[in-house]
Amino acid sequence: MAYDPPKNRSNPLRIRTTLRAIEDWWFDTTRSIETCIHLPHPERDQIVGELRDSLTYSPVRANNVRSSLRDLPIHNYSDYTFIDIGSGKGRVLFVAAEFPFRHVLGVEFATPIHQHAVANIQRFSHWRQKCPSIESINANAMEYEFPNENLILYLCNPFGPEVLQQMLANLEESFRANPRSIILILLWPERAQQVAKTAYMQPYRQTRRYHIYQMIQDPPPRTLS
């Protein structure tokens, strides 16, 4: 994979953009994968379920994901399955695999992007990998049935409020049917207020880059502001 630096930008922005491009290129090259290139929004015949307010795939910085995973309120990563909702080509899955989760799973509704992720998983190799079990499934977040086990859920604004609301409702139903440890990470938390209004969801850590929530069985009553 060749690195092609961006051109024709102001100096500070060009430096930041170039450093980010090098960082992304290095991440992919050292793992024999490709997660950098942005992909167009999928057509209706290329997705599972309905399109609704899902957003275009864009890769995130690996270090931001690592920071949030180091900050989780857990002792044994091996007690949890990690799920990236809207997982794209799988970059977050490969960062999560640096931690000893029981299983790392991506949920991606766009079939062509899911196929990219599957190919990346087949090629992926890196000395920092601690979780050998990585998988991508082609499914819609509005219809996805959460597994009955301890979960770390990760979202980086993969869709708008409509899809998020249905996903949270499905998660709440799953939690009521089978109470267990469920933790939600929002990277660049644009929908934090919507998540905070969800029953059983309590904030654990809130930073500029990420918010972490825990689901608890007996949440305190919410006061109207």
N, C-alpha and C positions, 0 to 999 in steps of 0.2 A: 504494500500500500504506500503510495507516494504522498508526501506532505506538500501541500500547495498553500503558501501563506497568503492571507488576504491582502489586497492592495487598495490604494486610493482612499485612505481614511485619515482623519486627523491623528496626530502623533500619539496622544494618550490613549485614545480609543483603539488605534491600530496596535499599540503595544499590548493592551489587555486582550484584544481579540486574537492576536498572534499567539500570546502565551496560552490562552484557552485552547486554541487550535492544536498547539503542540502537545498540551496535556491530554487532549482527547485522542490525538494520533498515537501518542505513547501508550495510553491505556489499551487501545485496540491492538496495536502492533505487538505488544508484549503478551497478548492473550490469543493471538491468531483469530481475531474476530473483526467485525465491522459494525459499529453502532453510531458512527459520527454523522453520516449523511442524512439530512432531513428528507422525509418522504411526503408526497402530496396527500391531501385528505382522501380517504378511500371513497370509491363509488359505492352506490347502494347495493350493487350486486357482488361486492367484494367483502361484505361484512356478515357477521352473525347477528340476527335480530334487527332492530331498527337503528337508524343513524342518530336521531335525536340531537342532543347538544354536545356530542363528543368532539374533542379538539384534535388538532394535528400533532403527530408525533414529533417530539424534540428531545434530544438526549440531555441528561442532567450531568452536573459535575460529580464525579465519583467521591471526592472528598466531602461534599455536603451530605451525601448518603451515609458515608462512614461515620461522620460526626453524630448523626441522628441514631445510628445503630449502636454506637458506643454509649449513648445516653439512655438506653432503655431501662425500665425498672424491673429487670430480670436478673437472675443469677446464672441459670443454665440455659444457654441458647438451644441446646439439644432437646429441650422440652417443647420447643415451638416449631411450627411450620411458618415460613415467611411467604407472604403473598403480595406481589406487586399487581395492583389493579390498573390496567392500561399500561402493560409492560413493554410495548413497542418491540424493538429489536433485542431487548434483554440486558441492556447495560446494568440496570439496578440489580438484576438477578446475579450477575457476575460479581458485583460488589458484595451482595448479601452472602454469596458463597464463600467469602473470606471469613465468615463467622460460622461456628459449628452448629448451624440450625439442623433440625431433623430433616427438613425438606425445604427446597426453595422452588417457588411456583410463580409463573407469570400468567396473567389472564389478559388476552388481547383479542378484541373483536374484529379487527381487520385481518382478513386471511393472508394477503401478501406480506404484511408486516410480521404476522405470526410465523410465516414460513421463513422469513429472515432470521427470526429468533431461534427457530429449530436448527437451522444451518449453523448459527453461531454456537449453540449448545454442543453440537456435534464436533465443532472444531476447537472449542475452548480448552485451554490448558494454561495453568499458572501455578507457581510454587506457593502462592498465598491461599490457595483453595483449601477450605476446611470442611465444606459440605459437598459430598460427592453426588448428591441427588438434586439435579436441576431439571426443571420441566417447564414448557410453555404450552398452554392450552388455548384453543380458539373458541372463545366464549364471550358473551355479552354481560357486562357488569350488572345490568338490570335483571338478568335472569340467573346469575351465577348462584349456586348453592354452596355455602361455606362449609368446609369440612368440620366434623365434630371433634375438634382437637384444639389445643392451645394455639393461638394465632397472633402473628405480627402482620398487620395489614399496612401497606404503604401506598400513598397516593401523591402524585405531583401534578395536580390539576389536569387530570386526563379528560374531564368532561365538566359540563356546566351543572347548574342546580337541579335540573330535572332528573338527569341520570343519577346524580349523587343522592337525591332524596330517596329514590327507589332502592338504590344499593344499601343505604343506611336502614331503610325499613326492613329489607331482607336480612340484614345483619342483626337487627334488634330481634326479629322473629327467631332467628337461629340461636341467639343468646338466651332468650326466654325458654326455648325448648331444651337447651342443653347449656346451662351456665358453666363457663370455663374462663380461663384467662384469655382475654382478647385485648390487644393493644393496637392503636391506630396512629400512624405517623402521617402528618401532612407536611410535605416539603414545599416551601414557599406557599404558606397556607392562605390562599385567596378565599377559600370557602370555610374558614374557621368558625365564623358565627353560625353557619348552618349546622356544622358538626356539633358545636357546643350546645345547641338546642335539642339534640337527640337524647332521648331517655336512656339512662344507664351509662352515658358517656361523661367521664370526668377528666378535666385537664390534669396532666402530670407535669409537663414542662412546656414552656412557651418561650421561644427565642425568635429572633428576626427571621432565621432561615427555616425553622421547623417548629411545629407543635406536636406534642405527644399526648394522646388520650388513653385512658384505661376504661374498660367497661366494668361496672360494679353492680352487684345484685340489688342493693338497696340504696339508690341515689337519694340524697337529701332533696326535699321539695324545692323547686325553683321559685325565686321571687320575681315578681314583675317589676321591670324598671321603667 
